[in-house]
């Protein structure tokens, strides 16, 4: 039953968006069958320069295609599935992730019903005199969380190599209750974010929003941003940012 007066925490603005699960609308994606696909963020919002999707498998769900000019980062939120990526087979479980460079064939299938994937897609910007990137597979549980700016209550897991060949970064940030970003960040990189667990308050531009597991956030370039974890359990989110390239037009 709809909430009275059509209430939602979802808000779309010129420099940020908060999109909550109550307003997700599923659709279809070419090459995918028996899945529920939600495009949470895309350039059609007239701001983002990337896309962020969630794909949930039904029974016998599967998907196949080629990354084309884009690079993909795929994270298993929950469940498990199989994948054939660039001709190699992988078994993926909750916490697994894969990075696919441009022009990579992919197939996903054999999933347990309810398996959910988070997908970041971005047009790859090659850089002269750097080695071509390849497929990367890993598990978040194998990546050590390091204190952010020396704070042991705010730990950052870096999932992709910090190397100029990569023009995207994907990290997981975990906060103990009461921990915060140490200052209000304002920078050229944009973000796509999914709250994985817990809750807190996110400052976006001049506004403060309560957020919780399942919420999606887009932060445009130079949008002031800050977070505090609240409640009795840790809060964590996974986020994308564009890195290692000169600003547009330079």
ChimeraX attribute file (.defattr): number of C-alpha atoms within 10 A of each C-alpha:
attribute: neighborCount
match mode: 1-to-1
recipient: residues
	/A:1	3
	/A:2	8
	/A:3	8
	/A:4	7
	/A:5	6
	/A:6	6
	/A:7	9
	/A:8	14
	/A:9	14
	/A:10	17
	/A:11	12
	/A:12	12
	/A:13	14
	/A:14	12
	/A:15	18
	/A:16	23
	/A:17	20
	/A:18	21
	/A:19	22
	/A:20	19
	/A:21	14
	/A:22	14
	/A:23	11
	/A:24	14
	/A:25	11
	/A:26	15
	/A:27	11
	/A:28	14
	/A:29	14
	/A:30	8
	/A:31	11
	/A:32	19
	/A:33	18
	/A:34	15
	/A:35	24
	/A:36	19
	/A:37	21
	/A:38	18
	/A:39	17
	/A:40	26
	/A:41	23
	/A:42	19
	/A:43	11
	/A:44	10
	/A:45	14
	/A:46	9
	/A:47	18
	/A:48	21
	/A:49	17
	/A:50	20
	/A:51	19
	/A:52	26
	/A:53	16
	/A:54	22
	/A:55	25
	/A:56	23
	/A:57	27
	/A:58	17
	/A:59	15
	/A:60	13
	/A:61	22
	/A:62	21
	/A:63	18
	/A:64	17
	/A:65	14
	/A:66	18
	/A:67	18
	/A:68	14
	/A:69	13
	/A:70	18
	/A:71	23
	/A:72	23
	/A:73	23
	/A:74	19
	/A:75	26
	/A:76	23
	/A:77	20
	/A:78	18
	/A:79	18
	/A:80	22
	/A:81	23
	/A:82	17
	/A:83	21
	/A:84	15
	/A:85	20
	/A:86	16
	/A:87	11
	/A:88	10
	/A:89	13
	/A:90	14
	/A:91	13
	/A:92	22
	/A:93	18
	/A:94	18
	/A:95	16
	/A:96	20
	/A:97	22
	/A:98	22
	/A:99	22
	/A:100	23
	/A:101	25
	/A:102	20
	/A:103	14
	/A:104	19
	/A:105	17
	/A:106	18
	/A:107	18
	/A:108	21
	/A:109	19
	/A:110	15
	/A:111	23
	/A:112	18
	/A:113	17
	/A:114	17
	/A:115	21
	/A:116	24
	/A:117	23
	/A:118	19
	/A:119	20
	/A:120	26
	/A:121	20
	/A:122	21
	/A:123	18
	/A:124	16
	/A:125	15
	/A:126	15
	/A:127	14
	/A:128	8
	/A:129	8
	/A:130	11
	/A:131	12
	/A:132	12
	/A:133	15
	/A:134	12
	/A:135	15
	/A:136	14
	/A:137	18
	/A:138	16
	/A:139	16
	/A:140	18
	/A:141	11
	/A:142	11
	/A:143	13
	/A:144	12
	/A:145	18
	/A:146	17
	/A:147	16
	/A:148	17
	/A:149	11
	/A:150	9
	/A:151	14
	/A:152	14
	/A:153	17
	/A:154	25
	/A:155	21
	/A:156	21
	/A:157	20
	/A:158	17
	/A:159	22
	/A:160	18
	/A:161	12
	/A:162	13
	/A:163	14
	/A:164	15
	/A:165	19
	/A:166	23
	/A:167	19
	/A:168	26
	/A:169	19
	/A:170	21
	/A:171	18
	/A:172	21
	/A:173	21
	/A:174	25
	/A:175	28
	/A:176	20
	/A:177	19
	/A:178	17
	/A:179	20
	/A:180	20
	/A:181	18
	/A:182	13
	/A:183	10
	/A:184	14
	/A:185	13
	/A:186	15
	/A:187	11
	/A:188	13
	/A:189	18
	/A:190	23
	/A:191	21
	/A:192	25
	/A:193	23
	/A:194	24
	/A:195	21
	/A:196	19
	/A:197	17
	/A:198	22
	/A:199	25
	/A:200	24
	/A:201	16
	/A:202	21
	/A:203	17
	/A:204	23
	/A:205	18
	/A:206	8
	/A:207	9
	/A:208	13
	/A:209	15
	/A:210	16
	/A:211	22
	/A:212	22
	/A:213	17
	/A:214	17
	/A:215	22
	/A:216	25
	/A:217	25
	/A:218	27
	/A:219	24
	/A:220	25
	/A:221	18
	/A:222	14
	/A:223	22
	/A:224	19
	/A:225	21
	/A:226	17
	/A:227	23
	/A:228	19
	/A:229	26
	/A:230	21
	/A:231	12
	/A:232	11
	/A:233	14
	/A:234	19
	/A:235	25
	/A:236	24
	/A:237	21
	/A:238	21
	/A:239	20
	/A:240	22
	/A:241	19
	/A:242	19
	/A:243	18
	/A:244	16
	/A:245	16
	/A:246	7
	/A:247	9
	/A:248	5
	/A:249	4
	/A:250	5
